[in-house]
């Protein structure tokens, strides 16, 4: 059930792996396309178009703090619409500590009214079960409730896509708290795809994901032995056991591929609960 309608994430550099991923993934799988600072409009557009051409649903990222102007946002959204890939987007504040233009966060993008003006029908937003290294926990809750209310007001559907983690307990506790606050959007739990232990720990440190020795051991990582790879099998099995629809509502999975789109797609295809 949890593997029904899962989604994945890729960058422009992963376009060459789409052909291999196509063999492993169901047609119509959602693939989020990141908005990296070193890419230009043409590269971002080409990646989204390649996802569509491969038979998948592209979900381009809109990174608020990377947008230097309203014109830049409109150019991006207009280009997506012209290419026929504007139906769904993922709106996120983005990495820069200071905004490059008039959009300090994803809420400002939603409230601009430009998404629906350029044909967006679904706008997913981010969630942080284990917090964010630069944002206080109460501010994260305020932002989530504000974004959810703004999307409802504008009649935009969308999912909440969480940061990846190694421990199911804080994720499920957080989802229960989301439901207690009256937010009923589907939640896509962020899952790290199979990758080298060193790479997984590096990304975890970058995004503030908890990696204590006990959590790492439960996931299958060794903090003292960085050789080898790890996959999310135990994480998913535990999640399937502890997830309860009456408490957690509609839950799906979102795989972070860390530059290994095809490897992640093949891992998902071969995985069995």
N, C-alpha and C positions, 0 to 999 in steps of 0.2 A: 504493500500500500504506500509506504513512504517513498518508494522509487517510482511511483506514478507521477508523470509530469515534472520530473526534475529539471533543473537548469544548470548551465555551466557558465564560466567566465573565460574570456580570452583577450589578448591584446592584438594589435595589428601585426605583430611579428608571428602570430600563430596561423595566419591565413594559409600558409603552405601545408598545414596539417589538417585542413578541413576535409580534403579528399579522403584521408585515412579515417578521420572521425566519422565521416558519412557512412562508412561500412558498419560502424559499431552503434551509432546513435539512432533512435527512432526519428523518422521524418517529423518535422514540426517542433523539435526540441528548441527551447529558448536558449539562446547564447548571448550573454551580455558582452558588449564590446567596450572596453575601457577607454577613457579619455585621458591619454598621457600627455604630459607637458611638452615633450619633444616632437610630437606628431602635429602635422598641419591638417587643415580641413580635408584635403584630398585623401590623405592616408586614413583618416577616421571614416570617411565616407566609403572608401574602397573596401575597408574591412567589413563594414555593415552590409555592403552590397554583396560581398563574397559569401557571407553567412546566408543571405537570402538565396543566392544562386545555388548553394549547396543543399537547399531544401529545409533550412532551419529558420527560426524566427529571430531576427536580430533585435537586441535590446540595447541600443546605444546609450552610453553614459553621458550625462550632462554634468560637468564638474563646475559648480558655481564659482568658486574662487579663482578658477583659471580663466574666466571670461573677462576680457578687458573692457567690454562695453555691451550695451544693449544691442548694438548693431552686430557684434560678433555672435551673440546668442541667436539673433534673428537669422543671420546668414547660415548658421549651423542647422537650425530647425528647418529653414526653407530648403536647404540642400537635402536633408533627410526626406522631406516631403516629395521633392522632385524625383528622388531616387526610389520612392515607394517604400521607405523603411522608417516611417515616422509614427507608426501606430503605437509603439511602446518605447518608453525610455526609462532609465534609472537615474534619478536625480540625487546627487550627493554633494556635500559641501566641497570636498576635495582636499588635497594635501597641503597647499600653501597656507602658512600661518596667517598671512595677510592677503586679503582679496586683491586680485589684479584689477578689479573694476567695481561695478555697483552691486554685485551679488555676494554678500557675506556668507550665505548659507543656502541650503536647498529650499527652505521655506520661501525665501525671496524669489526664487525661480518659479515656484508653484503660484505664488500670489501675483506674479507679473501678468498672468493671463495669456502669455505667449504660447504655452504648451498646446492648449486646445485650439488657439488661433491657427496653429500650423499643423493641425491634424492629429495631435497626440490623443489617444483614447485611454491609455493606461500609463501611469507614472508610479513606478516602484520607489521606495525609500529605504534608507539604511536603519538598522537596529544594532545595538551594542550590548549583548547580554553580560559581558564582563567589563563593561565600561570602555572609556576611551582615554588614552594617556594624556590628552590635552584638554579634556572637557569634563567638568564636574558631573557626578552622577545625576543630581537633581536637574541640571540643565539638559542632560540627555533626555530625561523623561518629559520635560517641558517641550523640548523640540519634537519628540515623537508624537505627543498628543496634538501639538499645534499643526504639524504636517498632516496628520491623519484627518483632522478637522477641515483643513484647507482643501484637501483632496475631495472630501465628501461635498463640501460647499460648491466645488466646481464640477461635480459629477464625474470625477476621474477615478477609475478603478486602479488597483495596483497592489502589489505585495510588499511586505516588509522583508528585506533580505538582510540577514544578520552577518556580522563578522564571523570568521571561522574560529573554531575552538577545539580543544582536545578533551573536554570534560562535558558530559551531557547534563550533569546536575544544574549548574548555573544557567544553562540554556533553557531547560524546561521550567525552572523556577521563574526565569525572566518572562517566558511566554505566558505562564499562568498569571503573572502580574500585569502583563499587557491586556489579557482578557478581563481581569478585574477592573481595569480602567475603561472598559467599554469599547476597546478597539478590536474589531472583529475581522480585520484584513487577514488574508492568508499570510502565514509566516514561512519564509524559505530559510531553513537553517543552513548556515554556512559550514561546509565540510571541506577540509583540505584534501585534495586529491593525492594520489600516491606520489611521493617525492623523496629525495634524499633527506636524511635526518638533519644534516647541517642546514639545508635550505629551509626546512620546516621551522626549525628553531630560530633562524634568522628572521623569517617573516613574523613569527610569533612575537619576538622582541620588538620588532618595528611597530606592530599594531597593538601592543599591550595585552597580548593573550597570555593567560596564566600558564606557566610551564614548570611548576614545582616538580621535584623528583617523583612524588607519588602520582601526580597526574600524568606525567610523561610515561611512567611505568605502566599505568592502566591503559594508556593509549597504544603502547608498544614502542615508545621511543626510549632511547638510552642517552641521557645527557652526558654520560662519561664516555660513550662509544659513538662517535659521530659517523661511523662508516655504515653504509647500507641505506636501505629505503624503508619507508613505513607507509602503510595504507590505512584507510579509515574503517576497516572491517569491524573491529571490536566496538568502535564508537557507534556505528550504525546498528549493530546488534543490540547494544545497550539502549540506544534510542528507541528501537522498535519495541523493546520490553517495557520501558518506562513511560512511553508516550500514551496519553489517554485523551481521546477526542473530546470527551465531555468537559475536560479541564483545559486542554490546550487548543481546541478548535481545529481549524484547517491548517495542517502543517505539511510542507514539502521540503525538498532538499535543493541546495545550490552549491555546486562544486567549484572550488577555486583550483585552477589547474596549474598555477605557478610555471607557466611556460611549457606544460606538457599536455596539450589539449588531446592529442590522439591517445597518449598513454592513459589519461584519465577516462576517456570514452571507452577504451577497451577494458579497463578495470571495472567500470560500472556494468558493462555488458556481461562480464564473467562472474560478477559477484553474486552470491546466493546467501540469503539470510539463514 
